[in-house]
Amino acid sequence: MTKAVKKLAVLGSTGSIGRQVLDIVQSFPDKFTVTGLAGGKNTSLFMNQISQFKPKLVYIAGKLDLPGNVKLESMEEIARHPEVDMVVIATSGRVGLGPTLSAIKAGKKIALANKEVLVMAGEIVMAEARARQIQLLPIDSEHSAIYQCLSGETNKIDRIILTASGGPFLNHAASMLANVTVDEALSHPTWKMGKKVTIDSATLMNKGLEAIEASWLFAVPLSKVEIVIHRQSIVHSLVEFVDGSIKAQLSMPDMRIAIQYALSYPERLANYGPPRINLPELNHLTFERIDYSVFPCLTLALEAGKNAGTYPAAMCAADEVAVELFLQKRIHFNQIAEIIEKTLSLHRSIEKPTLEEILKADEWARDTALAILSKVT
């Protein structure tokens, strides 16, 4: 019996993850088709995507001269549309939260690349997903690795080990980071990503967000999520079980492998182009402890995750503002952590927040981070 073609809504189609999703769709036309697209600021690319993939539903902020057979809808409306089978949340930041909840409530399959969705509102999102028996299939290579390691396992997790490449400043002293340029921070040694995620990887904020996300996705306390430096980015994450056995997932550092796994799950599709591992050529794999003094953003993220409430939402918002200020060359690299820390020090957290309270905390933190700007420059 021929399996039906899976109809996708790709939210964040013009970003790094979104473009790779569409690359996979193009490589497997008998497996996937595109029903909805939501793009960002790159309007010329978005129009090319509309022309190539011919979605029925689109969303983009601002005005575009859309083809007559395309309907403009909100991301929430696209996510819950009856002609959509799976929603790919490839946006970054808080904008992914509404569409994710909309997709869950509509009973859609979800491939999740947006870290902030679970960092900001993990308790709410996971409760909705459990109530409707919706699987959130992770696209991040680390969480995809954990998901694959847990496949078929019924034993208790003793520890999750996330790997981090360490970014471009792994061997830098903390005192050297004040003069880091934007171009240097965007020069990641192993991964090609969007600017926001790349800067978060340079500060290791990204790994703090991933630790919080892993805690929600796999229902383990944050204290059971460990982070180690793995420079080669071959081992994407590991899971240790109560008997001391450790399972790991390995592949070359290419996001298309994790994306393809999420899109096709539970089926594994043939490798269509991403590089394969050649074990003799690897020579060695190394694992190191993190020097937290060099990466204060990681400490701030983990502390926000432990404090819970609206702290993670405030932390995410302050980080978005600070990273954008750095990209605009309005602050130094090490002032990203300073703005986040000062914002969190002023935050009055709500212990069991509603979605409305989470969004209010987000707005408050953005305003506060911008107000702090004048005091750190």
Secondary structure, DSSP 8 states (H G I E B T S, - for coil): -----EEEEEETTTSHHHHHHHHHHHH-TTTEEEEEEE--S-HHHHHHHHHHH--SEEE-SS-----TT-EE--HHHHHT-TT-SEEEE---GGGGHHHHHHHHHTT-EEEE--HHHHHHHHHHHHHHHHHTT--EEE-SHHHHHHHHHHTT--S-EEEEEEEE--GGGTT--GGGGGG--HHHHT--SS----HHHHHHHHHTHHHHHHHHHHHHHTT--GGGEEEEE-TT--EEEEEEETTS-EEEEE--S-HHHHHHHHHHTTS-----SS----HHHH-----B---TTT-HHHHHHHHHHHH-TTHHHHHHHHHHHHHHHHHTTSS-TTHHHHHHHHHHHH----SS--HHHHHHHHHHHHHHHHHHHHHH-
